[in-house]
Amino acid sequence: MRILVTGGAGFIGSEFVRRALMGSLAFTPSHVTVLDKLTYSGVLANLDGVAELPGFSFVRGDICDAALVDEVMAGQDAVVHFAAESHVDRSIDAAEPFVTTNVLGTQVLLDAARRHGVGRFLHVSTDEVYGSISEGSWAVGQPLAPNSPYAASKAASDLMVLAQHRTHGMDAVITRCSNNYGPHQFPEKVIPLFATRLLEGKSIPLYGDGSNVRDWLHVTDHCRGIALALIHGRAGQVYHLGGGREMSNKELAGKLLEAFGADWSSVEPVADRKGHDLRYSLDISASREELGYEPLVPFEEGLADTIAWYRSNTAWWQPLLGAAAVG
């Protein structure tokens, strides 16, 4: 299988590429082409270790560039679409790049995939498209109710993917995940932000009273779930990939403080994010039953490994701090 991976130099995309080429997913591709614009969060070094393999090629470019996308789409058997603007705070400050990349860029990919008869299009999405849920978990089919510009742009891209399936019969699948964490995550997201600031002896910013709850999913579990959906998912279906470890931001901050031997004097309360969703939670029972998906990495183990990675890889994250949006 020849696959095109968009955003493959980013956090989750590069993990997927590395694992696919090293044979640790549900399939082993014959060739992987990565298309990545290498914006602030795309790091070419994330592909070290696989970039020299004969089954790998890299193309630097924008998914909104229709001519380039048409060129790289030719001969592909499947697309795994990670490329997206993804930081909520940036979307609040400026929504246009999110609409351009997440909606228009996705449509450019879909059009090219249909022209070239690509066998499967897997679109990687987020639990944030559902909005906030006070109790229980979202089932697949829950109406979308996004609250941030980022979430709204991802919801729109999801609907464009489903429209291609329903209108044109495209073999398209969507995965929606909970909050990811792990090595190589850009240091504006909460876990690497807190870890890198504590490593530098700085305070960590905590939104509001820290009561917002998220479910945490290790990136390796997420990539394993994506591969299962790619190979075994049914066309036109949405699959939930959660980690099964909910906690408040305050609880998460406490775990990081403890890991670094710091106390609550290192926490700097900041004004809450505009439109901040209180809680996300995905019902993953359908993915368990249909795909055999199960999160395997215990959160405490995954967090310890992630912290150890950031401790040992300052040369990776320090040059990125200037581009990281704090918050």
C-alpha atoms as a printed R data frame, in Angstrom:
    type eleno elety resid chain resno       x      y      z
1   ATOM     1    CA   MET     A     1   0.000  0.000  0.000
2   ATOM     2    CA   ARG     A     2   1.289  3.442 -0.971
3   ATOM     3    CA   ILE     A     3   0.020  6.159  1.353
4   ATOM     4    CA   LEU     A     4   0.138  9.931  1.396
5   ATOM     5    CA   VAL     A     5   0.430 11.380  4.903
6   ATOM     6    CA   THR     A     6  -0.336 15.073  5.195
7   ATOM     7    CA   GLY     A     7   1.193 16.916  8.144
8   ATOM     8    CA   GLY     A     8   3.596 14.029  8.583
9   ATOM     9    CA   ALA     A     9   6.318 16.171 10.175
10  ATOM    10    CA   GLY     A    10   4.039 17.209 13.030
11  ATOM    11    CA   PHE     A    11   3.583 15.586 16.421
12  ATOM    12    CA   ILE     A    12   0.990 12.904 15.660
13  ATOM    13    CA   GLY     A    13   1.693 12.568 11.943
14  ATOM    14    CA   SER     A    14   5.388 11.861 12.454
15  ATOM    15    CA   GLU     A    15   4.605  9.251 15.103
16  ATOM    16    CA   PHE     A    16   2.280  7.547 12.649
17  ATOM    17    CA   VAL     A    17   4.905  7.641  9.871
18  ATOM    18    CA   ARG     A    18   7.685  6.305 12.098
19  ATOM    19    CA   ARG     A    19   5.537  3.463 13.397
20  ATOM    20    CA   ALA     A    20   4.154  2.578  9.977
21  ATOM    21    CA   LEU     A    21   7.583  2.352  8.373
22  ATOM    22    CA   MET     A    22   9.002  0.403 11.322
23  ATOM    23    CA   GLY     A    23   6.223 -2.179 11.075
24  ATOM    24    CA   SER     A    24   4.560 -1.544 14.434
25  ATOM    25    CA   LEU     A    25   1.036 -0.747 13.209
26  ATOM    26    CA   ALA     A    26  -1.794 -2.847 11.791
27  ATOM    27    CA   PHE     A    27  -0.240 -2.593  8.323
28  ATOM    28    CA   THR     A    28   3.142 -1.953  6.715
29  ATOM    29    CA   PRO     A    29   3.024  0.395  3.726
30  ATOM    30    CA   SER     A    30   5.171 -0.178  0.673
31  ATOM    31    CA   HIS     A    31   5.807  3.555  0.472
32  ATOM    32    CA   VAL     A    32   4.966  6.656  2.531
33  ATOM    33    CA   THR     A    33   4.960 10.133  1.028
34  ATOM    34    CA   VAL     A    34   4.838 12.936  3.588
35  ATOM    35    CA   LEU     A    35   3.413 16.278  2.491
36  ATOM    36    CA   ASP     A    36   4.104 19.000  5.036
37  ATOM    37    CA   LYS     A    37   4.365 22.778  4.796
38  ATOM    38    CA   LEU     A    38   6.800 22.864  7.744
39  ATOM    39    CA   THR     A    39   5.041 25.724  9.473
40  ATOM    40    CA   TYR     A    40   6.009 26.579 13.055
41  ATOM    41    CA   SER     A    41   4.904 23.183 14.426
42  ATOM    42    CA   GLY     A    42   6.221 20.977 11.620
43  ATOM    43    CA   VAL     A    43   9.710 19.742 12.511
44  ATOM    44    CA   LEU     A    44  11.647 17.821  9.897
45  ATOM    45    CA   ALA     A    45  13.826 16.275 12.623
46  ATOM    46    CA   ASN     A    46  10.704 14.400 13.788
47  ATOM    47    CA   LEU     A    47  11.291 12.097 10.815
48  ATOM    48    CA   ASP     A    48  14.893 11.272 11.691
49  ATOM    49    CA   GLY     A    49  15.358  7.525 11.631
50  ATOM    50    CA   VAL     A    50  12.972  6.895  8.741
51  ATOM    51    CA   ALA     A    51  13.837  9.689  6.302
52  ATOM    52    CA   GLU     A    52  16.611  7.601  4.723
53  ATOM    53    CA   LEU     A    53  14.485  4.504  4.237
54  ATOM    54    CA   PRO     A    54  13.778  3.506  0.617
55  ATOM    55    CA   GLY     A    55  10.034  3.466  1.303
56  ATOM    56    CA   PHE     A    56   9.916  7.126  2.319
57  ATOM    57    CA   SER     A    57   9.742 10.414  0.463
58  ATOM    58    CA   PHE     A    58   9.151 13.961  1.656
59  ATOM    59    CA   VAL     A    59   7.492 16.824 -0.180
60  ATOM    60    CA   ARG     A    60   7.453 20.284  1.321
61  ATOM    61    CA   GLY     A    61   4.253 22.059  0.398
62  ATOM    62    CA   ASP     A    62   0.823 23.376  1.279
63  ATOM    63    CA   ILE     A    63  -2.310 21.235  1.122
64  ATOM    64    CA   CYS     A    64  -4.040 24.300 -0.356
65  ATOM    65    CA   ASP     A    65  -1.741 24.156 -3.391
66  ATOM    66    CA   ALA     A    66  -4.003 22.277 -5.806
67  ATOM    67    CA   ALA     A    67  -1.350 21.676 -8.456
68  ATOM    68    CA   LEU     A    68   1.125 20.228 -5.966
69  ATOM    69    CA   VAL     A    69  -1.520 18.121 -4.251
70  ATOM    70    CA   ASP     A    70  -2.610 16.728 -7.615
71  ATOM    71    CA   GLU     A    71   0.988 15.779 -8.363
72  ATOM    72    CA   VAL     A    72   1.651 13.965 -5.083
73  ATOM    73    CA   MET     A    73  -1.777 12.292 -5.042
74  ATOM    74    CA   ALA     A    74  -1.101 10.368 -8.264
75  ATOM    75    CA   GLY     A    75  -0.439  6.694 -7.586
76  ATOM    76    CA   GLN     A    76  -1.477  6.739 -3.926
77  ATOM    77    CA   ASP     A    77  -3.633  3.965 -2.520
78  ATOM    78    CA   ALA     A    78  -4.691  5.853  0.615
79  ATOM    79    CA   VAL     A    79  -4.487  9.244  2.304
80  ATOM    80    CA   VAL     A    80  -4.052  9.789  6.042
81  ATOM    81    CA   HIS     A    81  -4.835 13.449  6.608
82  ATOM    82    CA   PHE     A    82  -3.280 14.983  9.725
83  ATOM    83    CA   ALA     A    83  -2.377 18.436  8.377
84  ATOM    84    CA   ALA     A    84  -4.241 21.124 10.309
85  ATOM    85    CA   GLU     A    85  -3.975 24.306 12.276
86  ATOM    86    CA   SER     A    86  -4.760 22.950 15.727
87  ATOM    87    CA   HIS     A    87  -4.087 25.374 18.590
88  ATOM    88    CA   VAL     A    88  -7.289 26.802 20.055
89  ATOM    89    CA   ASP     A    89  -5.663 29.978 21.386
90  ATOM    90    CA   ARG     A    90  -4.245 30.820 17.976
91  ATOM    91    CA   SER     A    91  -7.683 30.326 16.421
92  ATOM    92    CA   ILE     A    92  -9.210 32.779 18.898
93  ATOM    93    CA   ASP     A    93  -6.615 35.376 17.924
94  ATOM    94    CA   ALA     A    94  -6.908 34.774 14.163
95  ATOM    95    CA   ALA     A    95  -9.433 32.340 12.683
96  ATOM    96    CA   GLU     A    96  -8.685 32.783  8.972
97  ATOM    97    CA   PRO     A    97  -5.663 30.419  8.783
98  ATOM    98    CA   PHE     A    98  -7.794 27.710 10.405
99  ATOM    99    CA   VAL     A    99 -10.551 28.056  7.825
100 ATOM   100    CA   THR     A   100  -8.035 28.168  4.978
101 ATOM   101    CA   THR     A   101  -6.006 25.110  6.006
102 ATOM   102    CA   ASN     A   102  -8.575 22.980  7.769
103 ATOM   103    CA   VAL     A   103 -11.540 23.513  5.451
104 ATOM   104    CA   LEU     A   104 -10.214 24.606  2.068
105 ATOM   105    CA   GLY     A   105  -7.069 22.481  2.340
106 ATOM   106    CA   THR     A   106  -9.126 19.402  3.157
107 ATOM   107    CA   GLN     A   107 -11.352 20.042  0.155
108 ATOM   108    CA   VAL     A   108  -8.325 20.341 -2.138
109 ATOM   109    CA   LEU     A   109  -7.156 16.937 -0.906
110 ATOM   110    CA   LEU     A   110 -10.589 15.386 -1.316
111 ATOM   111    CA   ASP     A   111 -10.935 16.652 -4.885
112 ATOM   112    CA   ALA     A   112  -7.510 15.298 -5.836
113 ATOM   113    CA   ALA     A   113  -8.158 11.955 -4.134
114 ATOM   114    CA   ARG     A   114 -11.391 11.550 -6.063
115 ATOM   115    CA   ARG     A   115  -9.774 12.479 -9.389
116 ATOM   116    CA   HIS     A   116  -7.029  9.910 -8.883
117 ATOM   117    CA   GLY     A   117  -9.285  7.137 -7.583
118 ATOM   118    CA   VAL     A   118  -7.540  6.854 -4.212
119 ATOM   119    CA   GLY     A   119  -8.851  3.810 -2.376
120 ATOM   120    CA   ARG     A   120  -9.305  5.269  1.094
121 ATOM   121    CA   PHE     A   121  -9.252  8.735  2.636
122 ATOM   122    CA   LEU     A   122  -8.810  8.802  6.422
123 ATOM   123    CA   HIS     A   123  -9.428 12.176  8.027
124 ATOM   124    CA   VAL     A   124  -8.028 12.763 11.524
125 ATOM   125    CA   SER     A   125 -10.328 14.943 13.622
126 ATOM   126    CA   THR     A   126 -10.983 15.876 17.247
127 ATOM   127    CA   ASP     A   127 -13.464 15.500 20.088
128 ATOM   128    CA   GLU     A   128 -13.714 19.292 20.186
129 ATOM   129    CA   VAL     A   129 -16.183 19.284 17.280
130 ATOM   130    CA   TYR     A   130 -18.885 18.205 19.761
131 ATOM   131    CA   GLY     A   131 -18.496 21.171 22.101
132 ATOM   132    CA   SER     A   132 -18.686 20.572 25.843
133 ATOM   133    CA   ILE     A   133 -20.401 17.774 27.753
134 ATOM   134    CA   SER     A   134 -21.075 18.032 31.488
135 ATOM   135    CA   GLU     A   135 -21.544 14.313 32.136
136 ATOM   136    CA   GLY     A   136 -21.501 11.056 30.222
137 ATOM   137    CA   SER     A   137 -19.716 10.609 26.891
138 ATOM   138    CA   TRP     A   138 -20.445 11.512 23.292
139 ATOM   139    CA   ALA     A   139 -21.652  8.631 21.151
140 ATOM   140    CA   VAL     A   140 -20.844  8.509 17.456
141 ATOM   141    CA   GLY     A   141 -23.591 10.437 15.685
142 ATOM   142    CA   GLN     A   142 -23.875 13.130 18.342
143 ATOM   143    CA   PRO     A   143 -24.708 16.457 16.617
144 ATOM   144    CA   LEU     A   144 -21.708 18.725 16.210
145 ATOM   145    CA   ALA     A   145 -21.671 21.886 18.325
146 ATOM   146    CA   PRO     A   146 -18.163 23.393 18.194
147 ATOM   147    CA   ASN     A   147 -17.395 26.436 20.322
148 ATOM   148    CA   SER     A   148 -13.926 27.615 19.231
149 ATOM   149    CA   PRO     A   149 -12.917 28.743 15.730
150 ATOM   150    CA   TYR     A   150 -10.504 25.780 15.643
151 ATOM   151    CA   ALA     A   151 -13.242 23.287 16.509
152 ATOM   152    CA   ALA     A   152 -15.637 24.902 14.027
153 ATOM   153    CA   SER     A   153 -13.066 24.572 11.236
154 ATOM   154    CA   LYS     A   154 -12.519 20.894 12.066
155 ATOM   155    CA   ALA     A   155 -16.271 20.268 12.179
156 ATOM   156    CA   ALA     A   156 -16.586 21.861  8.742
157 ATOM   157    CA   SER     A   157 -13.807 19.677  7.363
158 ATOM   158    CA   ASP     A   158 -15.456 16.582  8.840
159 ATOM   159    CA   LEU     A   159 -18.690 17.449  7.073
160 ATOM   160    CA   MET     A   160 -16.888 17.970  3.760
161 ATOM   161    CA   VAL     A   161 -15.343 14.505  4.110
162 ATOM   162    CA   LEU     A   162 -18.728 12.921  4.831
163 ATOM   163    CA   ALA     A   163 -20.269 14.841  1.923
164 ATOM   164    CA   GLN     A   164 -17.696 13.327 -0.448
165 ATOM   165    CA   HIS     A   165 -18.717  9.883  0.740
166 ATOM   166    CA   ARG     A   166 -22.444 10.517  0.494
167 ATOM   167    CA   THR     A   167 -22.355 12.432 -2.802
168 ATOM   168    CA   HIS     A   168 -19.568 10.706 -4.688
169 ATOM   169    CA   GLY     A   169 -19.247  7.378 -2.882
170 ATOM   170    CA   MET     A   170 -15.704  8.128 -1.733
171 ATOM   171    CA   ASP     A   171 -14.237  5.543  0.631
172 ATOM   172    CA   ALA     A   172 -13.736  8.000  3.487
173 ATOM   173    CA   VAL     A   173 -13.358  7.407  7.225
174 ATOM   174    CA   ILE     A   174 -13.079  9.898 10.100
175 ATOM   175    CA   THR     A   175 -11.397  9.400 13.461
176 ATOM   176    CA   ARG     A   176 -12.038 11.748 16.381
177 ATOM   177    CA   CYS     A   177  -9.592 11.680 19.264
178 ATOM   178    CA   SER     A   178  -9.263 13.078 22.750
179 ATOM   179    CA   ASN     A   179  -6.276 15.140 23.953
180 ATOM   180    CA   ASN     A   180  -2.978 13.642 22.808
181 ATOM   181    CA   TYR     A   181   0.339 13.708 24.640
182 ATOM   182    CA   GLY     A   182   3.775 12.181 24.189
183 ATOM   183    CA   PRO     A   183   7.249 12.938 22.780
184 ATOM   184    CA   HIS     A   184   7.729 15.436 19.926
185 ATOM   185    CA   GLN     A   185   4.662 17.498 20.847
186 ATOM   186    CA   PHE     A   186   5.106 21.191 20.072
187 ATOM   187    CA   PRO     A   187   5.655 23.134 23.324
188 ATOM   188    CA   GLU     A   188   2.540 25.296 23.183
189 ATOM   189    CA   LYS     A   189   0.267 22.385 24.127
190 ATOM   190    CA   VAL     A   190  -0.340 22.022 27.839
191 ATOM   191    CA   ILE     A   191   1.842 19.040 28.828
192 ATOM   192    CA   PRO     A   192   4.986 20.049 26.905
193 ATOM   193    CA   LEU     A   193   4.341 23.700 27.798
194 ATOM   194    CA   PHE     A   194   4.270 22.891 31.509
195 ATOM   195    CA   ALA     A   195   7.193 20.467 31.246
196 ATOM   196    CA   THR     A   196   9.490 22.816 29.355
197 ATOM   197    CA   ARG     A   197   8.670 25.793 31.568
198 ATOM   198    CA   LEU     A   198   9.353 23.774 34.711
199 ATOM   199    CA   LEU     A   199  12.609 22.520 33.207
200 ATOM   200    CA   GLU     A   200  13.625 26.153 32.755
201 ATOM   201    CA   GLY     A   201  12.607 27.042 36.317
202 ATOM   202    CA   LYS     A   202   9.648 29.142 35.190
203 ATOM   203    CA   SER     A   203   6.051 29.296 36.377
204 ATOM   204    CA   ILE     A   204   3.262 27.464 34.564
205 ATOM   205    CA   PRO     A   205   0.055 29.218 33.453
206 ATOM   206    CA   LEU     A   206  -3.235 27.674 34.600
207 ATOM   207    CA   TYR     A   207  -6.466 28.828 33.006
208 ATOM   208    CA   GLY     A   208  -9.197 29.989 35.388
209 ATOM   209    CA   ASP     A   209  -9.697 27.711 38.368
210 ATOM   210    CA   GLY     A   210  -8.271 24.665 36.538
211 ATOM   211    CA   SER     A   211 -11.576 22.776 36.612
212 ATOM   212    CA   ASN     A   212 -11.732 22.047 32.877
213 ATOM   213    CA   VAL     A   213 -11.617 18.287 32.286
214 ATOM   214    CA   ARG     A   214  -9.928 16.475 29.419
215 ATOM   215    CA   ASP     A   215  -9.432 12.821 28.501
216 ATOM   216    CA   TRP     A   216  -5.780 11.990 27.794
217 ATOM   217    CA   LEU     A   217  -4.633  9.690 24.989
218 ATOM   218    CA   HIS     A   218  -1.019  8.692 24.396
219 ATOM   219    CA   VAL     A   219   0.084  9.359 20.842
220 ATOM   220    CA   THR     A   220   1.101  5.723 20.285
221 ATOM   221    CA   ASP     A   221  -2.408  4.540 21.178
222 ATOM   222    CA   HIS     A   222  -3.869  7.175 18.876
223 ATOM   223    CA   CYS     A   223  -1.717  6.084 15.937
224 ATOM   224    CA   ARG     A   224  -2.576  2.447 16.538
225 ATOM   225    CA   GLY     A   225  -6.267  3.368 16.445
226 ATOM   226    CA   ILE     A   226  -5.847  5.348 13.229
227 ATOM   227    CA   ALA     A   227  -4.169  2.373 11.581
228 ATOM   228    CA   LEU     A   228  -7.009  0.079 12.663
229 ATOM   229    CA   ALA     A   229  -9.572  2.491 11.222
230 ATOM   230    CA   LEU     A   230  -7.553  2.825  8.021
231 ATOM   231    CA   ILE     A   231  -7.471 -0.941  7.451
232 ATOM   232    CA   HIS     A   232 -10.706 -2.140  9.040
233 ATOM   233    CA   GLY     A   233 -13.022  0.882  9.222
234 ATOM   234    CA   ARG     A   234 -16.199  1.079  7.172
235 ATOM   235    CA   ALA     A   235 -16.591  3.790  4.552
236 ATOM   236    CA   GLY     A   236 -18.572  6.777  5.773
237 ATOM   237    CA   GLN     A   237 -18.077  5.943  9.449
238 ATOM   238    CA   VAL     A   238 -16.720  7.980 12.349
239 ATOM   239    CA   TYR     A   239 -14.577  6.234 14.987
240 ATOM   240    CA   HIS     A   240 -13.795  7.566 18.453
241 ATOM   241    CA   LEU     A   241 -10.279  7.106 19.841
242 ATOM   242    CA   GLY     A   242 -10.040  8.000 23.524
243 ATOM   243    CA   GLY     A   243  -7.567  7.308 26.274
244 ATOM   244    CA   GLY     A   244  -9.931  6.595 29.145
245 ATOM   245    CA   ARG     A   245  -8.065  8.877 31.579
246 ATOM   246    CA   GLU     A   246 -10.027 11.989 32.453
247 ATOM   247    CA   MET     A   247  -8.662 14.649 34.768
248 ATOM   248    CA   SER     A   248  -8.978 18.339 35.427
249 ATOM   249    CA   ASN     A   249  -6.289 20.745 34.312
250 ATOM   250    CA   LYS     A   250  -5.595 21.419 37.978
251 ATOM   251    CA   GLU     A   251  -5.019 17.717 38.630
252 ATOM   252    CA   LEU     A   252  -2.754 17.534 35.585
253 ATOM   253    CA   ALA     A   253  -0.770 20.543 36.802
254 ATOM   254    CA   GLY     A   254  -0.343 18.854 40.185
255 ATOM   255    CA   LYS     A   255   1.100 15.730 38.569
256 ATOM   256    CA   LEU     A   256   3.631 17.778 36.610
257 ATOM   257    CA   LEU     A   257   4.594 19.846 39.636
258 ATOM   258    CA   GLU     A   258   5.194 16.647 41.603
259 ATOM   259    CA   ALA     A   259   7.300 15.162 38.791
260 ATOM   260    CA   PHE     A   260   9.577 18.213 38.806
261 ATOM   261    CA   GLY     A   261   9.734 18.618 42.576
262 ATOM   262    CA   ALA     A   262   7.910 21.945 42.389
263 ATOM   263    CA   ASP     A   263   4.969 23.238 44.422
264 ATOM   264    CA   TRP     A   264   1.926 25.412 43.772
265 ATOM   265    CA   SER     A   265   3.973 28.577 44.067
266 ATOM   266    CA   SER     A   266   5.136 27.711 40.538
267 ATOM   267    CA   VAL     A   267   1.578 28.063 39.206
268 ATOM   268    CA   GLU     A   268   0.519 31.374 37.695
269 ATOM   269    CA   PRO     A   269  -3.288 31.705 37.431
270 ATOM   270    CA   VAL     A   270  -4.296 33.378 34.165
271 ATOM   271    CA   ALA     A   271  -7.623 34.615 32.819
272 ATOM   272    CA   ASP     A   272  -9.723 31.786 31.441
273 ATOM   273    CA   ARG     A   273  -9.763 31.124 27.706
274 ATOM   274    CA   LYS     A   274 -12.700 32.666 25.846
275 ATOM   275    CA   GLY     A   275 -15.451 30.094 25.310
276 ATOM   276    CA   HIS     A   276 -13.456 27.479 27.214
277 ATOM   277    CA   ASP     A   277 -15.190 24.092 26.991
278 ATOM   278    CA   LEU     A   278 -15.616 22.556 30.432
279 ATOM   279    CA   ARG     A   279 -15.299 18.864 29.573
280 ATOM   280    CA   TYR     A   280 -14.762 16.463 26.676
281 ATOM   281    CA   SER     A   281 -15.464 12.736 26.761
282 ATOM   282    CA   LEU     A   282 -15.731 10.171 23.963
283 ATOM   283    CA   ASP     A   283 -17.631  6.892 24.022
284 ATOM   284    CA   ILE     A   284 -15.160  4.465 22.412
285 ATOM   285    CA   SER     A   285 -17.320  1.326 22.703
286 ATOM   286    CA   ALA     A   286 -18.047  1.154 18.957
287 ATOM   287    CA   SER     A   287 -14.318  1.373 18.142
288 ATOM   288    CA   ARG     A   288 -13.643 -1.408 20.642
289 ATOM   289    CA   GLU     A   289 -16.278 -3.663 19.112
290 ATOM   290    CA   GLU     A   290 -15.664 -2.953 15.445
291 ATOM   291    CA   LEU     A   291 -11.923 -2.213 15.271
292 ATOM   292    CA   GLY     A   292 -10.569 -3.999 18.340
293 ATOM   293    CA   TYR     A   293  -9.251 -0.651 19.556
294 ATOM   294    CA   GLU     A   294  -8.134 -0.319 23.171
295 ATOM   295    CA   PRO     A   295  -5.863  2.320 24.745
296 ATOM   296    CA   LEU     A   296  -2.884  0.451 26.190
297 ATOM   297    CA   VAL     A   297  -0.548  3.077 27.688
298 ATOM   298    CA   PRO     A   298  -1.372  3.863 31.349
299 ATOM   299    CA   PHE     A   299  -1.382  7.617 31.838
300 ATOM   300    CA   GLU     A   300   1.127  7.693 34.697
301 ATOM   301    CA   GLU     A   301   3.577  5.593 32.675
302 ATOM   302    CA   GLY     A   302   3.049  7.641 29.519
303 ATOM   303    CA   LEU     A   303   3.443 10.921 31.374
304 ATOM   304    CA   ALA     A   304   6.670  9.784 33.041
305 ATOM   305    CA   ASP     A   305   8.090  8.684 29.682
306 ATOM   306    CA   THR     A   306   7.035 11.979 28.097
307 ATOM   307    CA   ILE     A   307   8.680 14.044 30.842
308 ATOM   308    CA   ALA     A   308  11.852 11.964 30.515
309 ATOM   309    CA   TRP     A   309  11.873 12.631 26.768
310 ATOM   310    CA   TYR     A   310  11.654 16.401 27.240
311 ATOM   311    CA   ARG     A   311  14.384 16.250 29.888
312 ATOM   312    CA   SER     A   312  16.666 14.452 27.438
313 ATOM   313    CA   ASN     A   313  15.835 16.416 24.300
314 ATOM   314    CA   THR     A   314  16.337 20.081 25.110
315 ATOM   315    CA   ALA     A   315  18.095 20.499 21.758
316 ATOM   316    CA   TRP     A   316  14.789 19.582 20.074
317 ATOM   317    CA   TRP     A   317  12.432 21.885 21.971
318 ATOM   318    CA   GLN     A   318  14.493 24.931 22.969
319 ATOM   319    CA   PRO     A   319  14.742 26.298 19.407
320 ATOM   320    CA   LEU     A   320  10.948 26.025 19.102
321 ATOM   321    CA   LEU     A   321  10.066 28.159 22.125
322 ATOM   322    CA   GLY     A   322  10.101 31.420 20.215
323 ATOM   323    CA   ALA     A   323   7.311 30.157 17.952
324 ATOM   324    CA   ALA     A   324   5.214 28.673 20.779
325 ATOM   325    CA   ALA     A   325   2.100 30.595 21.804
326 ATOM   326    CA   VAL     A   326   2.009 30.494 25.604
327 ATOM   327    CA   GLY     A   327  -1.394 29.468 26.860
